[in-house]
Amino acid sequence: MASRTAITEARRKAKHRAMGAKRKAADRNKGTTPKFAIHEGAAPKAAKKAATK
């Protein structure tokens, strides 16, 4: 049987390893840089008119 100290240290180590896991996963999936207006939707109207001429 493990000592109380070993159990406590194992718990602490597991908590430290898991700290921020949800935030880090969200950063990997969604990214941290906000979307800029140029990237949202299609090209601006002025660019569409210039391309058709």
CHARMM-style PDB file with segment names, atoms N, HN, CA, C and O in Angstrom:
ATOM      1  N   MET     1       0.847  -1.187   0.000  1.00  0.00      PROA
ATOM      2  CA  MET     1       0.000   0.000   0.000  1.00  0.00      PROA
ATOM      3  C   MET     1       0.887   1.243   0.000  1.00  0.00      PROA
ATOM      4  O   MET     1       1.888   1.302   0.715  1.00  0.00      PROA
ATOM      5  N   ALA     2       0.515   2.225  -0.799  1.00  0.00      PROA
ATOM      6  HN  ALA     2      -0.297   2.178  -1.380  1.00  0.00      PROA
ATOM      7  CA  ALA     2       1.297   3.454  -0.896  1.00  0.00      PROA
ATOM      8  C   ALA     2       1.078   4.319   0.338  1.00  0.00      PROA
ATOM      9  O   ALA     2       0.020   4.290   0.966  1.00  0.00      PROA
ATOM     10  N   SER     3       2.107   5.085   0.662  1.00  0.00      PROA
ATOM     11  HN  SER     3       2.966   5.109   0.152  1.00  0.00      PROA
ATOM     12  CA  SER     3       1.997   5.975   1.812  1.00  0.00      PROA
ATOM     13  C   SER     3       1.108   7.164   1.479  1.00  0.00      PROA
ATOM     14  O   SER     3       0.862   7.462   0.310  1.00  0.00      PROA
ATOM     15  N   ARG     4       0.633   7.832   2.508  1.00  0.00      PROA
ATOM     16  HN  ARG     4       0.833   7.590   3.457  1.00  0.00      PROA
ATOM     17  CA  ARG     4      -0.212   9.013   2.293  1.00  0.00      PROA
ATOM     18  C   ARG     4       0.552  10.092   1.525  1.00  0.00      PROA
ATOM     19  O   ARG     4      -0.021  10.794   0.691  1.00  0.00      PROA
ATOM     20  N   THR     5       1.838  10.216   1.811  1.00  0.00      PROA
ATOM     21  HN  THR     5       2.303   9.645   2.488  1.00  0.00      PROA
ATOM     22  CA  THR     5       2.651  11.214   1.116  1.00  0.00      PROA
ATOM     23  C   THR     5       2.737  10.904  -0.371  1.00  0.00      PROA
ATOM     24  O   THR     5       2.607  11.803  -1.202  1.00  0.00      PROA
ATOM     25  N   ALA     6       2.953   9.645  -0.709  1.00  0.00      PROA
ATOM     26  HN  ALA     6       3.058   8.915  -0.034  1.00  0.00      PROA
ATOM     27  CA  ALA     6       3.060   9.259  -2.117  1.00  0.00      PROA
ATOM     28  C   ALA     6       1.746   9.503  -2.849  1.00  0.00      PROA
ATOM     29  O   ALA     6       1.744   9.966  -3.989  1.00  0.00      PROA
ATOM     30  N   ILE     7       0.640   9.193  -2.200  1.00  0.00      PROA
ATOM     31  HN  ILE     7       0.642   8.817  -1.273  1.00  0.00      PROA
ATOM     32  CA  ILE     7      -0.684   9.421  -2.797  1.00  0.00      PROA
ATOM     33  C   ILE     7      -0.900  10.899  -3.050  1.00  0.00      PROA
ATOM     34  O   ILE     7      -1.345  11.294  -4.128  1.00  0.00      PROA
ATOM     35  N   THR     8      -0.581  11.725  -2.045  1.00  0.00      PROA
ATOM     36  HN  THR     8      -0.219  11.404  -1.170  1.00  0.00      PROA
ATOM     37  CA  THR     8      -0.759  13.174  -2.167  1.00  0.00      PROA
ATOM     38  C   THR     8       0.109  13.735  -3.285  1.00  0.00      PROA
ATOM     39  O   THR     8      -0.358  14.539  -4.092  1.00  0.00      PROA
ATOM     40  N   GLU     9       1.371  13.313  -3.335  1.00  0.00      PROA
ATOM     41  HN  GLU     9       1.750  12.660  -2.679  1.00  0.00      PROA
ATOM     42  CA  GLU     9       2.273  13.819  -4.366  1.00  0.00      PROA
ATOM     43  C   GLU     9       1.820  13.390  -5.756  1.00  0.00      PROA
ATOM     44  O   GLU     9       1.954  14.157  -6.709  1.00  0.00      PROA
ATOM     45  N   ALA    10       1.292  12.188  -5.885  1.00  0.00      PROA
ATOM     46  HN  ALA    10       1.184  11.565  -5.110  1.00  0.00      PROA
ATOM     47  CA  ALA    10       0.786  11.714  -7.176  1.00  0.00      PROA
ATOM     48  C   ALA    10      -0.411  12.543  -7.608  1.00  0.00      PROA
ATOM     49  O   ALA    10      -0.533  12.893  -8.782  1.00  0.00      PROA
ATOM     50  N   ARG    11      -1.296  12.860  -6.670  1.00  0.00      PROA
ATOM     51  HN  ARG    11      -1.196  12.576  -5.717  1.00  0.00      PROA
ATOM     52  CA  ARG    11      -2.469  13.698  -6.973  1.00  0.00      PROA
ATOM     53  C   ARG    11      -2.022  15.081  -7.434  1.00  0.00      PROA
ATOM     54  O   ARG    11      -2.524  15.605  -8.428  1.00  0.00      PROA
ATOM     55  N   ARG    12      -1.077  15.666  -6.708  1.00  0.00      PROA
ATOM     56  HN  ARG    12      -0.668  15.241  -5.900  1.00  0.00      PROA
ATOM     57  CA  ARG    12      -0.582  17.001  -7.070  1.00  0.00      PROA
ATOM     58  C   ARG    12       0.044  16.987  -8.459  1.00  0.00      PROA
ATOM     59  O   ARG    12      -0.181  17.898  -9.257  1.00  0.00      PROA
ATOM     60  N   LYS    13       0.822  15.961  -8.743  1.00  0.00      PROA
ATOM     61  HN  LYS    13       1.005  15.221  -8.095  1.00  0.00      PROA
ATOM     62  CA  LYS    13       1.481  15.853 -10.045  1.00  0.00      PROA
ATOM     63  C   LYS    13       0.443  15.745 -11.159  1.00  0.00      PROA
ATOM     64  O   LYS    13       0.595  16.368 -12.209  1.00  0.00      PROA
ATOM     65  N   ALA    14      -0.605  14.964 -10.936  1.00  0.00      PROA
ATOM     66  HN  ALA    14      -0.728  14.458 -10.082  1.00  0.00      PROA
ATOM     67  CA  ALA    14      -1.661  14.812 -11.935  1.00  0.00      PROA
ATOM     68  C   ALA    14      -2.391  16.131 -12.155  1.00  0.00      PROA
ATOM     69  O   ALA    14      -2.717  16.483 -13.289  1.00  0.00      PROA
ATOM     70  N   LYS    15      -2.647  16.857 -11.076  1.00  0.00      PROA
ATOM     71  HN  LYS    15      -2.382  16.571 -10.155  1.00  0.00      PROA
ATOM     72  CA  LYS    15      -3.335  18.148 -11.202  1.00  0.00      PROA
ATOM     73  C   LYS    15      -2.483  19.144 -11.967  1.00  0.00      PROA
ATOM     74  O   LYS    15      -2.997  19.886 -12.804  1.00  0.00      PROA
ATOM     75  N   HSD    16      -1.198  19.170 -11.692  1.00  0.00      PROA
ATOM     76  HN  HSD    16      -0.781  18.567 -11.011  1.00  0.00      PROA
ATOM     77  CA  HSD    16      -0.304  20.093 -12.395  1.00  0.00      PROA
ATOM     78  C   HSD    16      -0.209  19.736 -13.874  1.00  0.00      PROA
ATOM     79  O   HSD    16      -0.107  20.618 -14.727  1.00  0.00      PROA
ATOM     80  N   ARG    17      -0.242  18.447 -14.172  1.00  0.00      PROA
ATOM     81  HN  ARG    17      -0.325  17.731 -13.480  1.00  0.00      PROA
ATOM     82  CA  ARG    17      -0.158  18.016 -15.568  1.00  0.00      PROA
ATOM     83  C   ARG    17      -1.415  18.421 -16.324  1.00  0.00      PROA
ATOM     84  O   ARG    17      -1.349  18.756 -17.506  1.00  0.00      PROA
ATOM     85  N   ALA    18      -2.561  18.390 -15.648  1.00  0.00      PROA
ATOM     86  HN  ALA    18      -2.615  18.117 -14.687  1.00  0.00      PROA
ATOM     87  CA  ALA    18      -3.840  18.673 -16.305  1.00  0.00      PROA
ATOM     88  C   ALA    18      -4.201  20.158 -16.309  1.00  0.00      PROA
ATOM     89  O   ALA    18      -5.135  20.564 -16.999  1.00  0.00      PROA
ATOM     90  N   MET    19      -3.470  20.970 -15.546  1.00  0.00      PROA
ATOM     91  HN  MET    19      -2.711  20.640 -14.985  1.00  0.00      PROA
ATOM     92  CA  MET    19      -3.814  22.388 -15.441  1.00  0.00      PROA
ATOM     93  C   MET    19      -3.794  23.061 -16.799  1.00  0.00      PROA
ATOM     94  O   MET    19      -2.807  22.980 -17.531  1.00  0.00      PROA
ATOM     95  N   GLY    20      -4.867  23.712 -17.123  1.00  0.00      PROA
ATOM     96  HN  GLY    20      -5.668  23.778 -16.528  1.00  0.00      PROA
ATOM     97  CA  GLY    20      -4.952  24.455 -18.366  1.00  0.00      PROA
ATOM     98  C   GLY    20      -5.217  23.588 -19.584  1.00  0.00      PROA
ATOM     99  O   GLY    20      -5.146  24.079 -20.710  1.00  0.00      PROA
ATOM    100  N   ALA    21      -5.520  22.312 -19.389  1.00  0.00      PROA
ATOM    101  HN  ALA    21      -5.578  21.913 -18.474  1.00  0.00      PROA
ATOM    102  CA  ALA    21      -5.707  21.411 -20.526  1.00  0.00      PROA
ATOM    103  C   ALA    21      -6.884  21.848 -21.399  1.00  0.00      PROA
ATOM    104  O   ALA    21      -6.799  21.797 -22.626  1.00  0.00      PROA
ATOM    105  N   LYS    22      -7.973  22.275 -20.776  1.00  0.00      PROA
ATOM    106  HN  LYS    22      -8.042  22.317 -19.779  1.00  0.00      PROA
ATOM    107  CA  LYS    22      -9.144  22.713 -21.557  1.00  0.00      PROA
ATOM    108  C   LYS    22      -8.825  23.983 -22.341  1.00  0.00      PROA
ATOM    109  O   LYS    22      -9.194  24.109 -23.509  1.00  0.00      PROA
ATOM    110  N   ARG    23      -8.148  24.907 -21.703  1.00  0.00      PROA
ATOM    111  HN  ARG    23      -7.848  24.804 -20.755  1.00  0.00      PROA
ATOM    112  CA  ARG    23      -7.787  26.163 -22.377  1.00  0.00      PROA
ATOM    113  C   ARG    23      -6.819  25.890 -23.526  1.00  0.00      PROA
ATOM    114  O   ARG    23      -6.961  26.447 -24.614  1.00  0.00      PROA
ATOM    115  N   LYS    24      -5.842  25.033 -23.276  1.00  0.00      PROA
ATOM    116  HN  LYS    24      -5.727  24.580 -22.392  1.00  0.00      PROA
ATOM    117  CA  LYS    24      -4.863  24.729 -24.312  1.00  0.00      PROA
ATOM    118  C   LYS    24      -5.514  24.024 -25.495  1.00  0.00      PROA
ATOM    119  O   LYS    24      -5.169  24.293 -26.645  1.00  0.00      PROA
ATOM    120  N   ALA    25      -6.454  23.126 -25.218  1.00  0.00      PROA
ATOM    121  HN  ALA    25      -6.734  22.908 -24.284  1.00  0.00      PROA
ATOM    122  CA  ALA    25      -7.159  22.429 -26.302  1.00  0.00      PROA
ATOM    123  C   ALA    25      -7.985  23.421 -27.112  1.00  0.00      PROA
ATOM    124  O   ALA    25      -8.023  23.341 -28.339  1.00  0.00      PROA
ATOM    125  N   ALA    26      -8.647  24.356 -26.427  1.00  0.00      PROA
ATOM    126  HN  ALA    26      -8.616  24.421 -25.430  1.00  0.00      PROA
ATOM    127  CA  ALA    26      -9.441  25.358 -27.131  1.00  0.00      PROA
ATOM    128  C   ALA    26      -8.548  26.239 -27.997  1.00  0.00      PROA
ATOM    129  O   ALA    26      -8.922  26.592 -29.116  1.00  0.00      PROA
ATOM    130  N   ASP    27      -7.377  26.594 -27.490  1.00  0.00      PROA
ATOM    131  HN  ASP    27      -7.073  26.307 -26.581  1.00  0.00      PROA
ATOM    132  CA  ASP    27      -6.435  27.402 -28.273  1.00  0.00      PROA
ATOM    133  C   ASP    27      -5.977  26.659 -29.516  1.00  0.00      PROA
ATOM    134  O   ASP    27      -5.863  27.248 -30.591  1.00  0.00      PROA
ATOM    135  N   ARG    28      -5.714  25.364 -29.371  1.00  0.00      PROA
ATOM    136  HN  ARG    28      -5.807  24.885 -28.497  1.00  0.00      PROA
ATOM    137  CA  ARG    28      -5.273  24.574 -30.523  1.00  0.00      PROA
ATOM    138  C   ARG    28      -6.377  24.464 -31.561  1.00  0.00      PROA
ATOM    139  O   ARG    28      -6.112  24.545 -32.761  1.00  0.00      PROA
ATOM    140  N   ASN    29      -7.607  24.282 -31.114  1.00  0.00      PROA
ATOM    141  HN  ASN    29      -7.822  24.216 -30.140  1.00  0.00      PROA
ATOM    142  CA  ASN    29      -8.719  24.073 -32.035  1.00  0.00      PROA
ATOM    143  C   ASN    29      -9.201  25.369 -32.677  1.00  0.00      PROA
ATOM    144  O   ASN    29      -9.488  25.407 -33.873  1.00  0.00      PROA
ATOM    145  N   LYS    30      -9.290  26.432 -31.874  1.00  0.00      PROA
ATOM    146  HN  LYS    30      -9.057  26.402 -30.902  1.00  0.00      PROA
ATOM    147  CA  LYS    30      -9.853  27.691 -32.363  1.00  0.00      PROA
ATOM    148  C   LYS    30      -8.782  28.714 -32.693  1.00  0.00      PROA
ATOM    149  O   LYS    30      -8.990  29.565 -33.558  1.00  0.00      PROA
ATOM    150  N   GLY    31      -7.668  28.651 -32.038  1.00  0.00      PROA
ATOM    151  HN  GLY    31      -7.499  27.960 -31.335  1.00  0.00      PROA
ATOM    152  CA  GLY    31      -6.608  29.637 -32.238  1.00  0.00      PROA
ATOM    153  C   GLY    31      -6.776  30.803 -31.287  1.00  0.00      PROA
ATOM    154  O   GLY    31      -7.834  30.963 -30.679  1.00  0.00      PROA
ATOM    155  N   THR    32      -5.744  31.615 -31.154  1.00  0.00      PROA
ATOM    156  HN  THR    32      -4.885  31.485 -31.649  1.00  0.00      PROA
ATOM    157  CA  THR    32      -5.776  32.718 -30.204  1.00  0.00      PROA
ATOM    158  C   THR    32      -5.893  34.077 -30.886  1.00  0.00      PROA
ATOM    159  O   THR    32      -6.193  35.074 -30.230  1.00  0.00      PROA
ATOM    160  N   THR    33      -5.661  34.123 -32.182  1.00  0.00      PROA
ATOM    161  HN  THR    33      -5.417  33.313 -32.715  1.00  0.00      PROA
ATOM    162  CA  THR    33      -5.726  35.395 -32.903  1.00  0.00      PROA
ATOM    163  C   THR    33      -7.164  35.649 -33.343  1.00  0.00      PROA
ATOM    164  O   THR    33      -7.779  34.768 -33.943  1.00  0.00      PROA
ATOM    165  N   PRO    34      -7.716  36.829 -33.062  1.00  0.00      PROA
ATOM    166  CA  PRO    34      -9.092  37.102 -33.486  1.00  0.00      PROA
ATOM    167  C   PRO    34      -9.189  37.219 -35.008  1.00  0.00      PROA
ATOM    168  O   PRO    34      -8.207  37.526 -35.683  1.00  0.00      PROA
ATOM    169  N   LYS    35     -10.380  36.972 -35.528  1.00  0.00      PROA
ATOM    170  HN  LYS    35     -11.178  36.722 -34.979  1.00  0.00      PROA
ATOM    171  CA  LYS    35     -10.595  37.109 -36.964  1.00  0.00      PROA
ATOM    172  C   LYS    35     -10.617  38.590 -37.320  1.00  0.00      PROA
ATOM    173  O   LYS    35     -11.243  39.396 -36.630  1.00  0.00      PROA
ATOM    174  N   PHE    36      -9.937  38.936 -38.389  1.00  0.00      PROA
ATOM    175  HN  PHE    36      -9.429  38.281 -38.949  1.00  0.00      PROA
ATOM    176  CA  PHE    36      -9.937  40.307 -38.857  1.00  0.00      PROA
ATOM    177  C   PHE    36     -11.042  40.468 -39.897  1.00  0.00      PROA
ATOM    178  O   PHE    36     -11.482  39.490 -40.501  1.00  0.00      PROA
ATOM    179  N   ALA    37     -11.484  41.697 -40.100  1.00  0.00      PROA
ATOM    180  HN  ALA    37     -11.127  42.491 -39.610  1.00  0.00      PROA
ATOM    181  CA  ALA    37     -12.595  41.967 -41.011  1.00  0.00      PROA
ATOM    182  C   ALA    37     -12.290  41.482 -42.422  1.00  0.00      PROA
ATOM    183  O   ALA    37     -13.199  41.084 -43.149  1.00  0.00      PROA
ATOM    184  N   ILE    38     -11.033  41.512 -42.812  1.00  0.00      PROA
ATOM    185  HN  ILE    38     -10.294  41.835 -42.222  1.00  0.00      PROA
ATOM    186  CA  ILE    38     -10.666  41.116 -44.174  1.00  0.00      PROA
ATOM    187  C   ILE    38     -10.866  39.610 -44.387  1.00  0.00      PROA
ATOM    188  O   ILE    38     -11.067  39.167 -45.518  1.00  0.00      PROA
ATOM    189  N   HSD    39     -10.813  38.822 -43.301  1.00  0.00      PROA
ATOM    190  HN  HSD    39     -10.650  39.183 -42.383  1.00  0.00      PROA
ATOM    191  CA  HSD    39     -10.939  37.373 -43.414  1.00  0.00      PROA
ATOM    192  C   HSD    39     -12.371  36.886 -43.274  1.00  0.00      PROA
ATOM    193  O   HSD    39     -12.669  35.744 -43.624  1.00  0.00      PROA
ATOM    194  N   GLU    40     -13.250  37.718 -42.774  1.00  0.00      PROA
ATOM    195  HN  GLU    40     -13.008  38.646 -42.489  1.00  0.00      PROA
ATOM    196  CA  GLU    40     -14.629  37.295 -42.568  1.00  0.00      PROA
ATOM    197  C   GLU    40     -15.426  37.481 -43.845  1.00  0.00      PROA
ATOM    198  O   GLU    40     -15.380  38.547 -44.457  1.00  0.00      PROA
ATOM    199  N   GLY    41     -16.141  36.472 -44.244  1.00  0.00      PROA
ATOM    200  HN  GLY    41     -16.179  35.606 -43.746  1.00  0.00      PROA
ATOM    201  CA  GLY    41     -16.979  36.559 -45.433  1.00  0.00      PROA
ATOM    202  C   GLY    41     -16.153  36.640 -46.699  1.00  0.00      PROA
ATOM    203  O   GLY    41     -15.020  36.161 -46.758  1.00  0.00      PROA
ATOM    204  N   ALA    42     -16.734  37.249 -47.700  1.00  0.00      PROA
ATOM    205  HN  ALA    42     -17.654  37.638 -47.653  1.00  0.00      PROA
ATOM    206  CA  ALA    42     -16.083  37.341 -49.013  1.00  0.00      PROA
ATOM    207  C   ALA    42     -15.280  38.633 -49.120  1.00  0.00      PROA
ATOM    208  O   ALA    42     -15.096  39.351 -48.137  1.00  0.00      PROA
ATOM    209  N   ALA    43     -14.807  38.914 -50.332  1.00  0.00      PROA
ATOM    210  HN  ALA    43     -14.957  38.331 -51.131  1.00  0.00      PROA
ATOM    211  CA  ALA    43     -14.026  40.122 -50.581  1.00  0.00      PROA
ATOM    212  C   ALA    43     -14.901  41.361 -50.475  1.00  0.00      PROA
ATOM    213  O   ALA    43     -16.115  41.262 -50.653  1.00  0.00      PROA
ATOM    214  N   PRO    44     -14.327  42.519 -50.193  1.00  0.00      PROA
ATOM    215  CA  PRO    44     -15.107  43.763 -50.124  1.00  0.00      PROA
ATOM    216  C   PRO    44     -15.763  44.086 -51.479  1.00  0.00      PROA
ATOM    217  O   PRO    44     -15.332  43.595 -52.523  1.00  0.00      PROA
ATOM    218  N   LYS    45     -16.789  44.903 -51.439  1.00  0.00      PROA
ATOM    219  HN  LYS    45     -17.139  45.302 -50.591  1.00  0.00      PROA
ATOM    220  CA  LYS    45     -17.540  45.261 -52.650  1.00  0.00      PROA
ATOM    221  C   LYS    45     -16.658  45.934 -53.690  1.00  0.00      PROA
ATOM    222  O   LYS    45     -16.811  45.669 -54.883  1.00  0.00      PROA
ATOM    223  N   ALA    46     -15.734  46.801 -53.268  1.00  0.00      PROA
ATOM    224  HN  ALA    46     -15.610  47.015 -52.299  1.00  0.00      PROA
ATOM    225  CA  ALA    46     -14.850  47.503 -54.193  1.00  0.00      PROA
ATOM    226  C   ALA    46     -13.982  46.511 -54.975  1.00  0.00      PROA
ATOM    227  O   ALA    46     -13.724  46.706 -56.162  1.00  0.00      PROA
ATOM    228  N   ALA    47     -13.546  45.472 -54.315  1.00  0.00      PROA
ATOM    229  HN  ALA    47     -13.755  45.314 -53.350  1.00  0.00      PROA
ATOM    230  CA  ALA    47     -12.711  44.468 -54.985  1.00  0.00      PROA
ATOM    231  C   ALA    47     -13.538  43.664 -55.977  1.00  0.00      PROA
ATOM    232  O   ALA    47     -13.041  43.286 -57.038  1.00  0.00      PROA
ATOM    233  N   LYS    48     -14.795  43.400 -55.640  1.00  0.00      PROA
ATOM    234  HN  LYS    48     -15.198  43.706 -54.778  1.00  0.00      PROA
ATOM    235  CA  LYS    48     -15.661  42.659 -56.555  1.00  0.00      PROA
ATOM    236  C   LYS    48     -15.926  43.471 -57.837  1.00  0.00      PROA
ATOM    237  O   LYS    48     -15.915  42.923 -58.939  1.00  0.00      PROA
ATOM    238  N   LYS    49     -16.164  44.782 -57.674  1.00  0.00      PROA
ATOM    239  HN  LYS    49     -16.173  45.227 -56.779  1.00  0.00      PROA
ATOM    240  CA  LYS    49     -16.435  45.633 -58.848  1.00  0.00      PROA
ATOM    241  C   LYS    49     -15.206  45.717 -59.747  1.00  0.00      PROA
ATOM    242  O   LYS    49     -15.327  45.677 -60.971  1.00  0.00      PROA
ATOM    243  N   ALA    50     -14.018  45.833 -59.139  1.00  0.00      PROA
ATOM    244  HN  ALA    50     -13.919  45.865 -58.145  1.00  0.00      PROA
ATOM    245  CA  ALA    50     -12.778  45.950 -59.913  1.00  0.00      PROA
ATOM    246  C   ALA    50     -12.508  44.643 -60.661  1.00  0.00      PROA
ATOM    247  O   ALA    50     -11.974  44.672 -61.769  1.00  0.00      PROA
ATOM    248  N   ALA    51     -12.859  43.529 -60.090  1.00  0.00      PROA
ATOM    249  HN  ALA    51     -13.293  43.505 -59.189  1.00  0.00      PROA
ATOM    250  CA  ALA    51     -12.598  42.238 -60.723  1.00  0.00      PROA
ATOM    251  C   ALA    51     -13.515  42.003 -61.909  1.00  0.00      PROA
ATOM    252  O   ALA    51     -13.123  41.323 -62.858  1.00  0.00      PROA
ATOM    253  N   THR    52     -14.741  42.552 -61.882  1.00  0.00      PROA
ATOM    254  HN  THR    52     -15.059  43.104 -61.111  1.00  0.00      PROA
ATOM    255  CA  THR    52     -15.676  42.324 -62.967  1.00  0.00      PROA
ATOM    256  C   THR    52     -15.398  43.226 -64.173  1.00  0.00      PROA
ATOM    257  O   THR    52     -15.825  42.907 -65.282  1.00  0.00      PROA
ATOM    258  N   LYS    53     -14.706  44.322 -63.982  1.00  0.00      PROA
ATOM    259  HN  LYS    53     -14.360  44.581 -63.080  1.00  0.00      PROA
ATOM    260  CA  LYS    53     -14.459  45.269 -65.105  1.00  0.00      PROA
ATOM    261  C   LYS    53     -13.382  44.781 -66.030  1.00  0.00      PROA
ATOM    262  OT1 LYS    53     -13.058  45.451 -67.010  1.00  0.00      PROA
TER     263      LYS     53
END
